[in-house]
Amino acid sequence: MLSTIDSTGDAQESMPRTRRRTVKNMCAAVTSRAVAIVLLCVAVPALAQQPYPAKPIRVISPYAPGGTTDLLARLVGARLTENWGQPIVVEPRPGGNTIIGCELVAKSAPDGYTLLSILVSHVIVPNLVPTPYDAVRDFASLGTIATGQLVLLVHPSVPAKNVHELVALAKSRPGKLNYGSGGSGTVTHLAGEFFNMQAGIKTQHVPYKGSTQVLVDLVGGQIDMYFGPPIVVMPHLKAGRLRALATSGNTRVAALPDLPTAEEAGVKGFELATWYGLLAPAGTPRAIVDKWGADLAKVLSMPDIRDKLSSQGMDPFISTPDEFAALMKTDFSKFARIIKTGRIKLEQ
């Protein structure tokens, strides 16, 4: 018995040959597993430390193709693709008053590879309809892209050459004139209702799924009016297919210097600007959030990007992720008050 416990060699000599082989195989298996664990421990941190982005990035636009969120995401995405060496692919996911696309991103992995391109209506929709996500808490703010005003447009067949004539026409035909929007609850919808309130008129809302089809029907004369983003309406203005009556901000648009603001044109208290930005799912690592914020600011500071936005009646809007998050909270509350005061509801 002493020889079996005095030393490993003596113990092995006292074992049957079959048992010695079993012990040797077990030791080899344990050693292999230990090596695998060591290699895994080395590999996992190496993968985690891969520089971002290490693969293509998908940006969801919750509107129809060709809309402003789509165009702006492509504009900055193309430049960041050049800088980062990874494709940034914009994917329109319209429907459900933007809820379909927003929910998709809110429920995506918070790894920086599925993002959301939005405008101010992101904080309007939840004040009008229940959403399966919280517009502020379920997203990480990356940064803003642009800010701009809306342009009040009419089809040339509408017998109004300015805002004063339009208001007089609407008052003479209560409920007969209509205006299109990019969808119920969007900023273009709210602009139309806010204009009704401040001008003391009543026009009918016609919702669409994105700005593209609104413009098609406005140019075709199927609808009368539309508050449209300059970036998508400028070509129609230049071609004479539509008539612009005013802008929605408190200053004139540089690309349309002769066009008055609605306030200048006599609609007191009407002022509404819009902004555009990028979000990620809540829980996205802070390093990725900060990288987006810093690199977006660099892109928006480039002269050619600034000139491109200016030519479309927009201004670059540079903000830190924290500043953008604060803006979203503030505007959420502001539009909640407007909607409640105006008793605005979604049209079914």
C-alpha positions as CSV (number, residue, x, y, z in Angstrom):
1,M,0.0,0.0,0.0
2,L,2.9,2.5,0.8
3,S,4.3,2.0,-2.7
4,T,1.0,3.3,-4.3
5,I,1.2,6.7,-2.5
6,D,4.8,7.4,-2.0
7,S,5.3,8.9,-5.5
8,T,3.6,9.3,-8.8
9,G,6.0,6.9,-10.6
10,D,5.5,4.2,-8.0
11,A,1.8,4.7,-8.1
12,Q,1.7,4.3,-11.8
13,E,3.9,1.1,-11.7
14,S,1.4,-0.4,-9.3
15,M,-1.6,0.2,-11.6
16,P,-2.8,-2.2,-14.2
17,R,-1.7,-1.3,-17.8
18,T,-5.3,-0.6,-19.0
19,R,-5.8,1.8,-16.1
20,R,-2.5,3.6,-16.8
21,R,-3.7,4.2,-20.4
22,T,-7.0,5.6,-19.2
23,V,-5.3,8.0,-16.8
24,K,-3.0,9.1,-19.6
25,N,-5.9,9.8,-21.9
26,M,-7.7,11.7,-19.2
27,C,-4.7,13.9,-18.6
28,A,-4.3,14.6,-22.4
29,A,-8.0,15.6,-22.6
30,V,-7.7,17.9,-19.6
31,T,-4.6,19.5,-21.2
32,S,-6.4,20.0,-24.5
33,R,-9.3,21.7,-22.8
34,A,-7.0,23.9,-20.8
35,V,-5.2,25.0,-24.0
36,A,-8.6,25.7,-25.7
37,I,-9.7,27.8,-22.7
38,V,-6.5,29.8,-22.8
39,L,-6.8,30.4,-26.5
40,L,-10.4,31.4,-26.1
41,C,-9.5,33.9,-23.3
42,V,-6.9,35.4,-25.6
43,A,-9.2,35.5,-28.6
44,V,-12.3,37.1,-27.0
45,P,-10.6,40.3,-25.9
46,A,-8.9,40.5,-29.3
47,L,-12.3,40.4,-31.0
48,A,-13.8,42.8,-28.5
49,Q,-10.9,45.3,-29.2
50,Q,-11.5,45.3,-33.0
51,P,-11.8,48.9,-34.1
52,Y,-15.3,50.1,-34.9
53,P,-16.7,49.7,-37.5
54,A,-15.5,46.3,-38.4
55,K,-18.4,45.5,-40.8
56,P,-21.1,47.3,-42.8
57,I,-23.5,49.5,-40.9
58,R,-27.3,49.6,-41.7
59,V,-29.2,52.8,-41.2
60,I,-33.0,52.4,-41.1
61,S,-35.1,55.3,-42.4
62,P,-38.7,54.9,-41.2
63,Y,-40.0,56.8,-44.3
64,A,-40.5,56.0,-48.0
65,P,-37.4,56.1,-50.2
66,G,-36.4,59.5,-51.4
67,G,-37.5,61.3,-48.2
68,T,-35.3,63.8,-46.3
69,T,-34.1,61.3,-43.7
70,D,-33.1,59.0,-46.5
71,L,-31.2,61.7,-48.4
72,L,-29.4,63.1,-45.4
73,A,-28.4,59.7,-44.1
74,R,-26.9,58.9,-47.6
75,L,-25.2,62.3,-47.7
76,V,-23.2,61.8,-44.4
77,G,-23.0,58.1,-44.8
78,A,-21.2,58.4,-48.1
79,R,-18.5,60.5,-46.5
80,L,-18.2,58.3,-43.4
81,T,-17.9,55.3,-45.7
82,E,-14.8,56.9,-47.3
83,N,-13.3,57.7,-43.9
84,W,-14.1,54.4,-42.1
85,G,-13.6,52.0,-45.0
86,Q,-16.9,50.2,-44.2
87,P,-20.2,50.6,-46.2
88,I,-23.1,52.5,-44.6
89,V,-26.2,51.2,-46.2
90,V,-29.5,53.2,-45.9
91,E,-32.6,51.0,-45.8
92,P,-36.1,52.6,-46.0
93,R,-38.6,50.8,-43.7
94,P,-41.8,53.0,-44.0
95,G,-45.2,52.3,-42.4
96,G,-47.1,52.5,-39.2
97,N,-46.5,56.2,-38.7
98,T,-42.7,55.5,-38.6
99,I,-43.3,52.9,-35.8
100,I,-42.2,49.9,-37.9
101,G,-38.7,51.2,-38.6
102,C,-38.3,52.7,-35.2
103,E,-39.3,49.5,-33.4
104,L,-36.9,47.5,-35.6
105,V,-34.0,49.6,-34.4
106,A,-35.1,49.8,-30.8
107,K,-35.1,46.0,-30.6
108,S,-31.8,45.5,-32.5
109,A,-28.5,44.6,-30.9
110,P,-26.9,47.6,-29.3
111,D,-23.6,47.1,-31.2
112,G,-23.6,50.2,-33.5
113,Y,-24.4,48.3,-36.6
114,T,-28.2,49.0,-36.8
115,L,-29.0,52.7,-36.6
116,L,-32.0,55.0,-37.2
117,S,-32.2,58.2,-39.3
118,I,-35.0,60.4,-37.8
119,L,-36.4,63.9,-37.9
120,V,-38.3,65.8,-35.3
121,S,-41.5,63.8,-35.8
122,H,-39.8,61.0,-33.8
123,V,-40.8,62.9,-30.7
124,I,-44.2,63.8,-32.1
125,V,-45.7,60.4,-33.0
126,P,-45.7,59.0,-29.4
127,N,-47.8,62.0,-28.3
128,L,-50.4,60.9,-30.8
129,V,-50.4,57.1,-30.7
130,P,-49.1,54.4,-28.4
131,T,-45.7,53.0,-29.5
132,P,-44.0,49.8,-28.5
133,Y,-40.9,51.7,-27.5
134,D,-40.0,54.9,-25.6
135,A,-38.9,57.5,-28.1
136,V,-36.3,58.9,-25.7
137,R,-35.2,56.1,-23.3
138,D,-35.0,53.3,-25.8
139,F,-32.5,55.0,-28.0
140,A,-29.0,56.4,-27.7
141,S,-28.5,59.8,-29.4
142,L,-25.6,59.9,-31.7
143,G,-25.9,63.4,-33.1
144,T,-27.9,65.8,-35.3
145,I,-27.3,66.3,-39.0
146,A,-29.3,69.3,-40.1
147,T,-31.9,71.8,-39.2
148,G,-34.3,73.6,-41.5
149,Q,-37.6,75.1,-42.1
150,L,-40.6,73.9,-44.1
151,V,-41.8,75.6,-47.2
152,L,-45.6,76.3,-47.6
153,L,-46.3,75.1,-51.2
154,V,-49.4,75.2,-53.3
155,H,-50.3,73.8,-56.8
156,P,-50.3,76.5,-59.4
157,S,-54.0,76.0,-59.9
158,V,-54.7,77.3,-56.4
159,P,-55.8,80.9,-56.9
160,A,-53.5,82.4,-54.2
161,K,-50.3,84.2,-54.9
162,N,-49.4,84.8,-51.3
163,V,-50.3,83.8,-47.7
164,H,-52.8,86.6,-47.3
165,E,-54.7,85.4,-50.4
166,L,-54.5,81.7,-49.3
167,V,-55.9,82.5,-45.8
168,A,-58.8,84.5,-47.4
169,L,-59.5,81.7,-49.9
170,A,-59.5,79.1,-47.1
171,K,-61.9,81.2,-45.0
172,S,-64.2,81.5,-48.0
173,R,-64.2,77.8,-48.5
174,P,-64.1,76.2,-45.0
175,G,-62.9,72.6,-45.2
176,K,-62.6,72.6,-49.0
177,L,-58.9,73.1,-49.4
178,N,-56.6,70.2,-48.3
179,Y,-53.0,69.7,-47.5
180,G,-50.8,66.6,-47.7
181,S,-48.3,65.4,-45.2
182,G,-45.6,62.7,-45.1
183,G,-47.9,60.7,-42.7
184,S,-50.2,61.2,-39.7
185,G,-48.2,62.5,-36.8
186,T,-45.2,63.7,-38.9
187,V,-43.9,67.3,-38.6
188,T,-45.5,68.1,-42.0
189,H,-48.8,67.1,-40.5
190,L,-48.3,69.1,-37.4
191,A,-47.2,72.1,-39.4
192,G,-50.5,72.1,-41.3
193,E,-52.6,71.8,-38.2
194,F,-50.5,74.5,-36.5
195,F,-51.0,76.8,-39.5
196,N,-54.8,76.2,-39.3
197,M,-54.7,77.2,-35.7
198,Q,-52.7,80.3,-36.1
199,A,-54.4,81.5,-39.3
200,G,-57.9,80.7,-38.0
201,I,-58.8,78.5,-40.9
202,K,-59.8,74.9,-41.5
203,T,-58.2,72.7,-44.2
204,Q,-58.4,69.0,-44.6
205,H,-55.4,66.7,-43.9
206,V,-54.4,64.1,-46.4
207,P,-51.7,61.7,-45.0
208,Y,-49.2,59.8,-47.2
209,K,-46.4,57.4,-46.5
210,G,-43.5,59.8,-47.0
211,S,-42.8,63.0,-48.9
212,T,-42.3,61.3,-52.3
213,Q,-45.9,60.5,-53.0
214,V,-47.1,63.8,-51.5
215,L,-45.0,65.7,-54.1
216,V,-46.3,63.5,-56.9
217,D,-49.9,64.3,-56.1
218,L,-49.2,67.9,-55.3
219,V,-47.5,68.4,-58.7
220,G,-50.3,66.5,-60.3
221,G,-52.9,68.7,-58.7
222,Q,-54.6,66.0,-56.6
223,I,-54.0,68.0,-53.4
224,D,-53.8,71.8,-52.8
225,M,-51.0,72.4,-50.2
226,Y,-48.0,70.9,-48.5
227,F,-45.4,72.0,-45.9
228,G,-42.4,70.4,-47.5
229,P,-38.7,70.2,-46.6
230,P,-36.6,72.5,-48.9
231,I,-34.2,69.6,-49.7
232,V,-37.0,67.7,-51.6
233,V,-39.1,70.6,-53.0
234,M,-36.4,72.8,-54.5
235,P,-36.3,71.0,-57.9
236,H,-40.1,71.5,-58.3
237,L,-39.8,75.2,-57.4
238,K,-37.0,75.8,-59.9
239,A,-39.0,74.0,-62.6
240,G,-42.1,76.1,-61.9
241,R,-44.2,73.0,-61.1
242,L,-45.1,74.4,-57.6
243,R,-45.6,77.8,-56.0
244,A,-43.9,78.7,-52.7
245,L,-45.8,81.1,-50.4
246,A,-43.8,81.2,-47.2
247,T,-41.4,79.5,-44.9
248,S,-42.1,78.2,-41.4
249,G,-39.1,79.6,-39.4
250,N,-38.3,82.9,-37.9
251,T,-35.7,83.9,-40.6
252,R,-35.7,83.6,-44.4
253,V,-34.1,80.6,-46.1
254,A,-30.8,81.5,-47.7
255,A,-31.7,79.5,-50.9
256,L,-35.0,81.4,-51.1
257,P,-34.2,85.0,-50.0
258,D,-37.3,86.6,-51.6
259,L,-39.7,84.2,-49.8
260,P,-41.2,85.7,-46.6
261,T,-41.7,83.8,-43.4
262,A,-45.3,83.0,-42.4
263,E,-45.0,85.5,-39.6
264,E,-43.8,88.2,-42.0
265,A,-46.8,87.3,-44.3
266,G,-49.3,87.9,-41.5
267,V,-49.7,84.6,-39.7
268,K,-48.7,85.7,-36.2
269,G,-47.2,83.1,-33.8
270,F,-46.5,80.5,-36.5
271,E,-43.0,79.3,-36.2
272,L,-41.9,75.7,-36.7
273,A,-38.5,74.3,-37.5
274,T,-37.4,70.8,-38.0
275,W,-34.2,68.8,-37.2
276,Y,-32.7,65.5,-38.4
277,G,-30.4,63.1,-36.6
278,L,-29.2,59.6,-36.0
279,L,-30.0,57.2,-33.1
280,A,-28.8,53.8,-32.0
281,P,-30.5,51.3,-29.7
282,A,-30.2,52.1,-26.0
283,G,-27.2,50.4,-24.4
284,T,-24.9,51.0,-27.4
285,P,-21.3,51.3,-26.0
286,R,-20.3,54.9,-25.1
287,A,-17.2,54.6,-27.2
288,I,-19.3,54.0,-30.3
289,V,-21.7,56.8,-29.5
290,D,-18.8,59.3,-29.0
291,K,-17.2,58.2,-32.2
292,W,-20.3,58.9,-34.2
293,G,-20.7,62.3,-32.5
294,A,-17.2,63.4,-33.2
295,D,-17.0,62.1,-36.8
296,L,-20.5,63.5,-37.7
297,A,-19.2,66.9,-36.5
298,K,-16.2,66.6,-38.7
299,V,-18.3,65.7,-41.8
300,L,-20.8,68.5,-41.1
301,S,-17.9,71.0,-40.9
302,M,-16.7,70.2,-44.4
303,P,-17.3,73.1,-46.8
304,D,-18.8,71.0,-49.5
305,I,-21.3,69.3,-47.1
306,R,-22.2,72.7,-45.7
307,D,-22.7,74.1,-49.2
308,K,-24.8,71.1,-50.2
309,L,-27.1,71.5,-47.3
310,S,-27.3,75.3,-47.8
311,S,-28.3,74.8,-51.4
312,Q,-31.2,72.7,-50.3
313,G,-32.4,75.3,-47.8
314,M,-30.9,73.6,-44.7
315,D,-28.2,74.3,-42.2
316,P,-25.7,71.8,-40.7
317,F,-26.7,71.1,-37.1
318,I,-23.7,70.0,-35.0
319,S,-24.4,68.7,-31.5
320,T,-22.8,66.3,-29.1
321,P,-24.7,63.1,-28.2
322,D,-25.7,64.5,-24.8
323,E,-26.9,67.8,-26.4
324,F,-29.0,65.9,-28.9
325,A,-30.5,63.7,-26.1
326,A,-31.5,66.9,-24.2
327,L,-33.1,68.4,-27.3
328,M,-35.2,65.3,-27.8
329,K,-36.5,65.5,-24.3
330,T,-37.3,69.2,-24.6
331,D,-39.1,68.9,-28.0
332,F,-41.0,65.9,-26.8
333,S,-42.6,68.0,-24.1
334,K,-43.1,71.0,-26.4
335,F,-45.0,69.1,-29.0
336,A,-47.0,67.4,-26.4
337,R,-48.3,70.8,-25.3
338,I,-49.1,71.8,-28.9
339,I,-51.0,68.6,-29.6
340,K,-53.0,68.9,-26.4
341,T,-53.8,72.5,-26.9
342,G,-54.8,72.0,-30.6
343,R,-56.7,68.7,-29.8
344,I,-54.8,67.1,-32.6
345,K,-55.6,63.5,-33.3
346,L,-54.4,61.0,-35.9
347,E,-56.7,60.5,-38.8
348,Q,-57.8,57.0,-39.4
